Amino acid sequence: MDFVVTRAPFRISFAGGGTDLPSFYEKGSGTVVSTTINKYVYVMVNKCRPLLTHGIDDVGRYQIRLSYSSTENVQSVDQLKHPIVREALKLVELDIPLDIATMADVPAGNGLGSSGTFSVALLHALHLIKGEDVGPAQLASEAAQIEIYRLDRPVGKQDHYAAAYGGLNVINFHADGGVDVDPMDNPESLVQELFPNLLLLHTGVSRDAGEVLKEQMENSEIITDDLLNIWGYAHKLQKLFKNGFQAGSLGEVMHESWMRKRRLSSMISTGQIDLWYEAALEAGALGGKICGAGGGGFLLLVVEPNRRQGVREALQDLSELDIGYEPSGSTAMLPH
């Protein structure tokens, strides 16, 4: 193929975040309950023509052109400054001239799994350019391998598997490195009740998830009990969802889990985040959490429809992101 466009969805997780880190699940297992949403990362890859890669002088000559928030024109993969793109090209073993561009519906650093989602969409596009049709298990595994092992980033696996598979799932992480993605029964019926009771608000604060998770991993020995409780909340929520949706039960689980998660690192919450969260509860929210590693990004709240306006007024300085359910994982938009 000469030109491909892929997209992979962002995710929100309800319970279990932190148990997808190797420092936890390698001692037993981890579990996350999450869903993908209708906000995406897009990746476009085009095989370059000789006219673009050769000229009468070195000006404008390149083998790889990469466009994101910056633009890179380089002669070799090793010259790329973008670490995920560099390692993905090495992993897929692509050395042909390429033009790669990416964009997203939501900026990075906001707790919706941006780097993992980008990794999955990029690998999908590169495999397609190479003529390889790979499934979600391989995409997720390779994306996690790049971030966790090749780049040594202190991140978990949930984002890669959510983006690759899509849908509302219970994702289990095993000590041997294996991962099981178990879709919820009757997800369409469940999400019709679930999403009208969710409110996603942007705090206006972007943060480096790696710094937050690094401190959490350094504290892994002293926060084991909290993580075990968070793991338990994920299993409790799995049972609740199987019995049908109840906003009060979801809010209670998310609230209790958030109270535990705040203790994992000094960077997960702030005084301002605590004030926003307390104001939301006073206005009628049933529970919630900061998405992702914490420290900023999006505040996810469980709010019944008749209380939604009151919560919005209480948090009027925060911007709402309208979200819906996305049942599919990484998808090839062109060709299709």
C-alpha positions in Angstrom: 0.0 0.0 0.0 1.2 3.5 -0.8 -1.1 5.6 1.5 -2.9 4.7 4.7 -4.9 6.5 7.4 -5.6 4.9 10.7 -7.3 6.1 13.8 -7.4 4.7 17.4 -9.8 5.8 20.2 -9.0 7.4 23.5 -10.2 5.7 26.6 -11.6 6.5 30.1 -11.1 4.0 32.9 -13.5 3.6 35.8 -11.5 1.4 38.2 -8.2 -0.5 38.5 -5.8 2.2 37.2 -2.3 1.6 38.5 -2.7 -2.2 38.7 -1.7 -2.4 35.0 1.9 -1.3 35.9 4.5 -4.2 35.8 5.6 -3.3 39.3 2.1 -4.5 40.5 0.8 -7.2 38.1 4.2 -9.1 37.9 3.6 -10.0 41.6 0.1 -11.5 40.8 -2.3 -9.8 38.4 -3.9 -6.5 37.6 -7.4 -5.5 36.4 -8.8 -2.4 34.8 -12.4 -1.6 33.7 -12.5 0.9 30.9 -14.2 2.0 27.8 -13.1 3.7 24.6 -14.8 7.0 23.5 -15.5 8.7 20.3 -12.3 10.9 20.4 -9.3 9.7 18.4 -5.7 9.9 17.4 -5.2 9.8 13.6 -2.0 8.7 11.7 -1.3 9.2 8.0 1.6 7.4 6.3 2.5 8.0 2.7 5.3 6.3 0.7 7.4 9.1 -0.6 8.2 9.5 -4.3 11.7 10.1 -5.6 10.9 13.7 -6.4 10.4 14.4 -2.7 13.5 12.5 -1.4 16.1 13.6 -3.9 17.0 17.1 -5.2 19.8 19.1 -6.7 21.2 19.9 -3.3 20.6 18.9 0.3 17.9 21.5 0.9 14.5 19.7 1.1 16.0 16.3 0.7 14.9 13.6 3.2 14.1 10.0 3.7 11.6 10.4 6.5 9.3 13.4 7.0 7.5 13.5 10.3 4.8 16.1 11.1 3.3 16.4 14.6 3.6 19.5 16.9 7.0 19.8 15.3 8.3 18.8 11.9 11.3 16.5 11.3 13.0 15.9 8.0 15.7 13.3 8.4 17.9 10.9 6.4 17.6 7.9 8.7 15.4 6.4 11.4 18.1 6.9 14.1 18.0 10.7 13.5 14.4 11.0 14.5 13.8 12.8 17.8 10.3 11.5 18.3 11.0 8.4 20.4 7.8 6.4 19.7 8.1 6.9 15.9 11.8 6.0 15.9 11.2 2.8 17.9 8.1 1.8 15.9 9.9 2.1 12.6 12.7 -0.1 14.0 10.3 -2.6 15.4 8.4 -2.9 12.1 11.6 -2.8 10.2 10.6 -0.1 7.7 13.5 1.7 6.0 11.7 3.0 2.9 11.1 6.8 2.4 8.0 7.8 4.3 5.9 10.9 5.0 4.2 10.5 8.4 1.7 12.9 10.0 -0.4 12.7 13.1 -3.2 14.7 14.7 -5.6 14.1 17.6 -9.0 15.2 18.9 -7.6 15.8 22.3 -4.1 17.1 23.2 -1.6 14.9 24.9 -1.1 15.0 28.7 -4.7 14.9 29.7 -5.2 11.4 31.1 -7.0 9.7 28.2 -4.1 7.5 27.2 -2.7 9.6 24.4 0.8 8.1 24.0 -0.5 4.5 24.1 -3.3 5.4 21.7 -0.8 7.1 19.3 1.5 4.1 19.5 -1.2 1.7 18.5 -2.5 3.9 15.6 1.1 4.4 14.3 2.0 0.7 14.4 -1.2 -0.1 12.6 -0.4 2.3 9.8 3.2 1.1 9.5 2.2 -2.5 9.3 -0.4 -1.7 6.6 2.2 0.2 4.6 4.4 -2.9 4.8 1.5 -5.0 3.6 0.9 -6.7 6.9 -2.6 -7.0 8.4 -2.1 -7.5 12.1 -4.7 -8.0 14.8 -5.3 -6.0 18.1 -3.4 -8.4 20.3 -0.2 -7.8 18.3 -0.7 -4.1 18.0 -1.3 -3.7 21.8 1.7 -5.9 22.7 4.1 -4.1 20.3 2.9 -0.7 21.5 3.4 -1.7 25.2 6.8 -3.1 24.3 7.9 0.1 22.8 6.9 2.3 25.7 7.6 0.1 28.7 10.6 -1.9 27.6 12.3 -0.1 24.6 11.8 3.4 26.0 11.7 2.4 29.7 8.8 4.6 30.4 7.0 4.2 33.8 3.6 3.5 32.2 1.1 0.7 32.4 -0.5 -1.4 29.6 -4.1 -0.5 29.8 -4.0 2.3 27.2 -2.5 0.1 24.5 -5.0 -2.7 24.9 -8.0 -0.3 25.1 -6.9 1.5 21.9 -6.2 -1.7 20.0 -9.4 -3.5 21.0 -12.0 -0.8 21.6 -15.2 -1.2 23.5 -16.2 -1.5 27.2 -13.9 -4.1 28.7 -12.4 -5.8 31.7 -8.7 -6.0 31.0 -6.7 -8.5 33.1 -2.9 -8.3 33.3 -1.0 -11.4 34.3 2.3 -12.0 36.0 3.8 -13.7 32.9 3.0 -10.7 30.8 -0.1 -12.1 29.2 -3.2 -9.9 28.9 -6.9 -10.9 28.6 -9.5 -8.5 27.2 -13.0 -9.5 28.2 -15.8 -7.4 26.7 -18.8 -6.7 28.9 -22.0 -8.6 28.1 -24.5 -6.6 26.1 -22.3 -3.5 25.9 -24.7 -1.5 23.7 -27.5 -1.8 26.2 -25.1 -0.9 29.1 -23.5 2.1 27.5 -26.9 3.6 26.6 -27.5 3.9 30.3 -23.9 4.6 31.2 -22.9 7.6 29.1 -25.8 9.9 29.9 -24.6 9.6 33.5 -21.0 10.6 32.8 -19.6 14.2 32.8 -16.0 14.8 31.5 -14.5 18.1 32.4 -11.1 19.5 31.6 -9.2 21.0 34.5 -7.0 23.2 32.2 -3.9 21.5 33.7 -1.7 19.3 31.5 0.9 17.1 33.2 3.6 14.6 32.5 2.1 11.2 33.4 5.6 9.7 33.5 6.6 11.8 36.5 3.4 10.9 38.4 3.8 7.2 37.7 7.5 7.2 38.4 6.9 8.3 42.0 4.1 5.7 42.3 6.5 2.9 41.1 9.1 4.1 43.6 6.5 3.8 46.3 5.3 0.4 45.2 6.4 -1.4 48.3 4.5 0.9 50.7 1.3 1.3 48.6 0.7 -2.4 48.0 -2.5 -2.4 50.2 -3.9 0.6 48.4 -3.3 -1.0 45.0 -4.9 -4.3 46.2 -8.0 -2.3 47.2 -8.0 -0.6 43.8 -7.7 -4.0 42.1 -10.6 -5.1 44.2 -12.8 -2.2 43.1 -12.2 -3.1 39.5 -13.6 -6.6 40.2 -16.5 -5.1 42.2 -17.4 -2.9 39.3 -17.2 -5.8 36.9 -19.8 -7.6 38.9 -22.0 -4.5 39.2 -21.9 -4.0 35.4 -22.9 -7.6 34.8 -26.0 -7.0 37.0 -27.0 -3.9 35.0 -26.2 -0.2 35.3 -26.8 1.7 38.5 -25.4 5.2 38.7 -25.2 5.2 42.5 -23.2 2.0 42.6 -20.8 3.2 39.9 -20.3 6.5 41.7 -19.7 4.8 45.0 -17.0 2.5 43.5 -15.3 5.3 41.7 -15.3 7.5 44.8 -13.8 4.9 47.0 -11.3 4.0 44.4 -10.3 7.6 43.9 -9.8 8.1 47.7 -7.3 5.2 47.5 -5.6 6.3 44.4 -4.9 9.8 45.8 -2.6 8.1 48.3 -0.4 6.4 45.7 1.6 9.5 44.9 1.8 13.1 46.2 1.4 14.2 42.6 -2.0 12.5 41.8 -4.2 15.2 43.3 -3.8 18.9 44.2 -5.6 21.3 46.5 -7.4 22.7 43.6 -8.5 19.3 42.2 -9.8 18.4 45.7 -11.8 21.6 45.8 -13.3 20.9 42.4 -14.2 17.4 43.3 -15.8 18.4 46.6 -17.8 21.1 44.8 -19.0 18.5 42.4 -20.2 16.1 45.2 -22.0 19.0 46.9 -23.8 19.8 43.7 -25.0 16.3 43.2 -22.2 14.2 41.6 -22.2 10.6 42.9 -18.5 10.1 42.6 -15.6 10.5 40.2 -11.9 10.6 39.6 -9.1 12.3 37.7 -8.5 10.4 34.5 -5.2 8.7 33.9 -2.2 9.1 36.2 -3.6 12.2 37.8 -2.2 15.6 38.5 -4.5 17.3 36.0 -6.2 16.6 32.7 -9.8 15.5 32.8 -12.1 15.1 35.8 -14.6 12.2 35.2 -17.8 12.5 37.2 -20.8 10.2 37.6 -23.8 12.6 37.5 -27.5 11.7 37.0 -29.0 13.7 34.1 -31.3 15.7 36.4 -28.2 16.9 38.4 -26.0 17.6 35.5 -26.8 21.3 35.2 -26.2 21.9 38.9 -22.8 20.3 38.7 -21.9 22.2 35.6 -22.8 25.5 37.3 -20.7 24.5 40.3 -17.7 23.9 38.1 -18.3 26.5 35.4 -14.6 27.4 35.1 -14.0 23.9 33.7 -14.6 23.0 30.0 -16.8 20.0 29.2 -15.8 17.5 26.6 -18.9 15.8 25.0 -18.2 12.1 24.7 -19.9 9.0 23.3 -19.2 5.3 23.1 -16.7 3.9 20.6 -17.1 0.1 20.1 -14.1 -0.4 17.8 -10.4 -0.3 18.4 -7.7 0.9 15.9 -9.2 1.1 12.5 -7.9 1.6 8.9 -9.8 4.5 7.5 -7.9 4.4 4.2 -7.8 2.0 2.6 -11.0 0.5 4.0 
